[in-house]
Amino acid sequence: MSLLEVDGLAVSYGPIKAVRDVSLVVEAGEIVTVLGANGAGKSTSLQAIIGLLPAQQGRVRFDGHDVTGESPERIVRRGMTLTPEGRRIFAPLTVEENLRIGAATQVRRGNTAELWDQMMELFPILASRRRQLAGTLSGGEQQQLAIARSLMSRPRLLLLDEPSLGLAPIVVELIFDLIGRLRDLGITILLVEQNVHQALDIADRGYVVSGGTVVLEGTAEALKASADVQKAYLGQA
Amino acid sequence: MEIFVQQCVNALSLGGTYALLALGLAVVFSVLGMINFAHGEILTITGYTVFFSLMLAVPAVLIIPLALIVAMLAAAAMERVAFRPLRGAGPTSLLITSFAVSGILQVLFQNLISARPRPVPIPDFLTGAFTVGPFHIGVIQSLSILATLAMVGLLTLFLKRTLLGMAIRAAAVDFPTTRLMGIRANRVILAAFAISGLLAGVSGLLWIAQRGSVDPLMGFLPVLKAFIAAILGGIGNLTGAVIGGFFLGAIEIGLQAALPEPVQPFRDAIALTLVVVVLLYRPQGLFGAVHSVRP
């Protein structure tokens, strides 16, 4: 049984079909990447998987449960969460408050202190920014905060939507390093990226989405070698 | 000088009542993007709770907590019965629904209780005044100011220190992302309504303590004033709502004191003209409206 199984997902915004037919599988412990041009339906798929958008067709199964149509808050409590595109940190709240809200599902389990220490170790910059308003952080710091905030819910599967978007190359390196470390912590990752090179370097497998449909899938090596991917995304003839 | 100080106390007291109501409107607006025009009926329900408690000889110490609990439950029930089924509907549908709730409740009060005002006897000590140096200060006015300060302080603590309070602040910025934290949308919205009910309950108690009666339509005018105060402060901005409330109270009392007798009937018109002038220069309100991502 796979950790995540998406089967024939279709999502519409009114009359516009953003996702037509997306099927994918993520096994526990993997990093799987979803590649594709702007508007291919990658972000929409993630939002439908986490329950923020209704799936018009298809099923989403997480950890053996059919979670299609469940609310995002319920799915997050099952152990899957999304770090949304554009970071979406709570700008007028402090770094600490952002993280405490992230741990909302863990308060009753009483392990927020331990989680907090873990985050401060993974993201030392956040420790020094603790009392600062999140909106005053730099882009890279905000992305780290967004990921840390997601991790506070102790997800087994983390959906990452364009974590490198709009960041300086050196910060992009840092974010990808971090994704590698998350895998070592036992967190499975589904990564949507436009940064194809780095995504394929870190991923085990990948899917290529175009026009709302999966057009290609395979191991990261196979995709790197694929003529189609090279032509479309890697800028090599 | 004495008159000036007394008018200041009056302005703060009236402004405080507006501020509490405006704050309730703003808390709900901040998470739902909707102005609840049935907010005034919470005030009326608070008044009737006091009226019936007195009639049934409920012990005096219990009346205030009872009225506040009823106000919170009434606001929560409004959310559950009228607004939750419309979750995801546009702001216009929600706004019209709030007018419908207001209208239905008014008709129910008229038919089930009475269309005429019912007296709420006010204990003597409340109607009195005390003297500080040369100043005579009304007890109710002082209580209004204290109650406003206390409620604003409690709400600030709640929003800053508790997880639910932080979730409400987060939802006011970005509701979908708040849900991604595993926070239940329904719980946040219900809490916002319960808070607005508590604030309306406190201002309702102060309101009937000043007028000594309760009638089915009594909630309309104060909620309209509170709406103006909220717009004046910057819609959805909690600090703005409080300041807007005090500002409106100051304008009204100021005009009452300053205008010559023949012009007094035009007081509200002049007050609203001043509000329009402020909004012409600051269309976003004194403190700026809050724009956010809604559910």
Interface residues (C-beta under 8 A of the other chain):
Chain A: I50 L52 S71 P72 E73 V76 R77 T81 L82 P84 R88 F90 A91 P92 L93 E97 N98 R100 I101 G102 A104 T105 V107 R149 S150 M152 S153
Chain B: L163 M166 A167 R169 A170 V173 D174 P176 T177 T178 R179 L180 M181 G182 I183 R184 A185 V293
